[in-house]
């Protein structure tokens, strides 16, 4: 089982969008036995809040099913629970390292590492460009999903 955690600053825009997009991919393809995912924030600013309304509308507009969501902060113990911690911009890694101190197991990755066509994904809360954020996150999640599937196949072949 691969456990994926999406982490952004507030856990109300990018990371829950990625979580819902990724879960949709997992559920549509019957891969719940192989992959699970969740999302967190590096800050405490939005803890307890729902997905930002514009992010929620964009997901609904694109036909992505929504699950209940409450912003939660990344905790040090989360590092051990997840195989991949996916961030959206370099700032997120800096903020995570304040919590965990080091990434000895090399679990933290920019979403763009899995798709060479995108760079860091700007926070749409500031840019107000939820369409671009959705497209970039969707592309990145698709590439990440395919990467995880390849890892699962390799793992099965090795056993």
MIMAR-51584 format. One record per residue (C-alpha): residue in one letter; x, y, z; residue number from 0. Coordinates in Angstrom, 2 decimals. Layout:
# MIMAR-51584
ATOM  voro       xx       yy       zz  nuza
ATOM     A        X        Y        Z   NUM
...
END
This chain:
# MIMAR-51584
ATOM  voro       xx       yy       zz  nuza
ATOM     X     0.00     0.00     0.00     0
ATOM     X     1.31     3.43    -0.96     1
ATOM     X     0.27     6.25     1.37     2
ATOM     X     0.41     9.70    -0.23     3
ATOM     X     0.11    12.99     1.66     4
ATOM     X    -0.45    16.28    -0.16     5
ATOM     X     0.79    19.31     1.79     6
ATOM     X     0.37    23.01     1.09     7
ATOM     X     0.35    26.13     3.24     8
ATOM     X    -3.26    26.23     4.46     9
ATOM     X    -4.85    22.92     3.37    10
ATOM     X    -7.81    24.73     1.85    11
ATOM     X    -6.83    25.05    -1.85    12
ATOM     X    -4.04    23.06    -3.51    13
ATOM     X    -3.63    20.09    -1.18    14
ATOM     X    -7.35    19.28    -0.84    15
ATOM     X    -7.79    19.78    -4.61    16
ATOM     X    -4.98    17.28    -5.18    17
ATOM     X    -6.44    14.90    -2.58    18
ATOM     X    -9.88    14.92    -4.24    19
ATOM     X    -8.41    14.60    -7.77    20
ATOM     X    -6.12    11.76    -6.68    21
ATOM     X    -8.87     9.93    -4.77    22
ATOM     X   -11.07    10.18    -7.86    23
ATOM     X    -8.31     8.49    -9.89    24
ATOM     X    -7.88     5.79    -7.23    25
ATOM     X   -11.62     5.08    -6.91    26
ATOM     X   -12.39     5.17   -10.65    27
ATOM     X    -9.63     2.65   -11.31    28
ATOM     X   -10.34     0.40    -8.32    29
ATOM     X    -6.89     0.92    -6.79    30
ATOM     X    -7.95     1.39    -3.16    31
ATOM     X    -5.99    -1.74    -2.29    32
ATOM     X    -2.80    -0.11    -3.62    33
ATOM     X    -3.01     3.63    -2.87    34
ATOM     X    -4.45     5.92    -0.21    35
ATOM     X    -4.08     9.66     0.21    36
ATOM     X    -4.84    12.59     2.48    37
ATOM     X    -3.81    16.23     2.83    38
ATOM     X    -2.42    18.61     5.44    39
ATOM     X    -1.23    22.19     6.00    40
ATOM     X     2.12    23.51     7.10    41
ATOM     X     0.49    26.46     8.89    42
ATOM     X    -2.20    26.73    11.55    43
ATOM     X    -4.04    29.61     9.86    44
ATOM     X    -6.89    27.63     8.33    45
ATOM     X    -7.12    24.67    10.73    46
ATOM     X   -10.72    23.49    10.99    47
ATOM     X   -11.84    25.24     7.79    48
ATOM     X   -13.41    23.57     4.78    49
ATOM     X   -12.05    23.68     1.23    50
ATOM     X   -11.90    27.26     0.00    51
ATOM     X   -15.19    27.96    -1.87    52
ATOM     X   -13.50    28.78    -5.20    53
ATOM     X   -11.44    25.57    -5.04    54
ATOM     X   -14.57    23.60    -4.19    55
ATOM     X   -16.46    25.17    -7.12    56
ATOM     X   -13.62    24.35    -9.51    57
ATOM     X   -13.61    20.69    -8.44    58
ATOM     X   -17.40    20.50    -8.83    59
ATOM     X   -17.20    22.21   -12.23    60
ATOM     X   -14.69    19.57   -13.37    61
ATOM     X   -16.81    16.68   -12.07    62
ATOM     X   -14.49    15.69    -9.25    63
ATOM     X   -16.46    14.16    -6.34    64
ATOM     X   -15.92    15.90    -3.02    65
ATOM     X   -15.48    14.26     0.34    66
ATOM     X   -15.82    15.95     3.71    67
ATOM     X   -12.72    18.01     4.41    68
ATOM     X   -11.43    19.93     7.41    69
ATOM     X    -8.03    21.60     7.20    70
ATOM     X    -5.49    19.86     9.42    71
ATOM     X    -1.90    20.71    10.20    72
ATOM     X     0.99    18.38     9.40    73
ATOM     X     2.36    16.79    12.56    74
ATOM     X     5.82    15.32    13.04    75
ATOM     X     4.38    11.79    13.34    76
ATOM     X     2.78    12.14     9.87    77
ATOM     X     6.25    11.76     8.38    78
ATOM     X     6.38     8.10     9.42    79
ATOM     X     2.82     7.34     8.22    80
ATOM     X     3.28     8.36     4.58    81
ATOM     X     5.49     7.05     1.79    82
ATOM     X     5.35    10.20    -0.32    83
ATOM     X     4.78    13.73     0.93    84
ATOM     X     3.83    15.83    -2.06    85
ATOM     X     4.25    19.60    -1.98    86
ATOM     X     3.45    22.34    -4.48    87
ATOM     X     6.25    24.87    -4.06    88
ATOM     X     9.70    24.94    -2.47    89
ATOM     X     8.38    27.08     0.37    90
ATOM     X     6.27    24.11     1.49    91
ATOM     X     9.42    22.02     1.99    92
ATOM     X    11.06    24.74     4.04    93
ATOM     X     7.93    24.94     6.21    94
ATOM     X     7.80    21.14     6.59    95
ATOM     X    11.44    20.99     7.63    96
ATOM     X    10.63    23.36    10.50    97
ATOM     X     8.31    20.65    11.78    98
ATOM     X    10.29    17.47    11.03    99
ATOM     X    13.84    18.93    10.95   100
ATOM     X    15.10    16.62     8.18   101
ATOM     X    13.87    14.48     5.30   102
ATOM     X    16.24    11.55     5.89   103
ATOM     X    14.02     9.12     3.98   104
ATOM     X    13.63    11.47     0.98   105
ATOM     X     9.84    11.42     1.17   106
ATOM     X     9.19    15.07     0.29   107
ATOM     X     8.69    15.74    -3.42   108
ATOM     X     7.37    18.62    -5.47   109
ATOM     X     4.36    17.51    -7.48   110
ATOM     X     6.11    18.89   -10.57   111
ATOM     X     8.88    16.28   -10.16   112
ATOM     X     6.45    13.74   -11.58   113
ATOM     X     5.49    15.90   -14.60   114
ATOM     X     8.24    17.83   -16.34   115
ATOM     X     5.74    20.14   -18.04   116
ATOM     X     4.82    22.07   -14.91   117
ATOM     X     6.86    24.00   -12.40   118
ATOM     X     5.87    24.98    -8.90   119
ATOM     X     2.12    25.39    -8.53   120
ATOM     X     1.22    28.87    -7.38   121
ATOM     X    -1.24    29.26    -4.54   122
ATOM     X    -4.58    30.15    -6.20   123
ATOM     X    -5.73    31.80    -2.98   124
ATOM     X    -3.28    34.59    -3.90   125
ATOM     X    -3.37    34.39    -7.72   126
ATOM     X    -7.14    33.75    -7.98   127
ATOM     X    -6.35    31.48   -10.94   128
ATOM     X    -8.10    28.29    -9.88   129
ATOM     X    -8.36    27.05   -13.46   130
ATOM     X    -4.57    27.05   -13.89   131
ATOM     X    -4.09    25.52   -10.46   132
ATOM     X    -6.59    22.77   -11.28   133
ATOM     X    -4.93    21.99   -14.63   134
ATOM     X    -1.43    21.88   -13.11   135
ATOM     X    -2.54    19.79   -10.15   136
ATOM     X    -4.47    17.40   -12.41   137
ATOM     X    -1.45    16.93   -14.70   138
ATOM     X     0.84    16.41   -11.73   139
ATOM     X    -1.56    13.97   -10.06   140
ATOM     X    -1.89    11.99   -13.28   141
ATOM     X     1.88    11.66   -13.53   142
ATOM     X     2.18    10.78    -9.83   143
ATOM     X    -0.60     8.20   -10.16   144
ATOM     X     1.17     6.54   -13.12   145
ATOM     X     4.47     6.61   -11.20   146
ATOM     X     2.86     4.89    -8.20   147
ATOM     X     1.28     2.26   -10.45   148
ATOM     X     4.68     1.56   -12.00   149
ATOM     X     6.20     1.24    -8.53   150
ATOM     X     3.43    -1.20    -7.55   151
ATOM     X     4.05    -3.34   -10.63   152
ATOM     X     7.81    -3.36    -9.97   153
ATOM     X     7.18    -4.31    -6.34   154
ATOM     X     4.89    -7.20    -7.40   155
ATOM     X     7.50    -8.42    -9.91   156
ATOM     X    10.23    -8.33    -7.27   157
ATOM     X     8.19   -10.53    -4.90   158
END
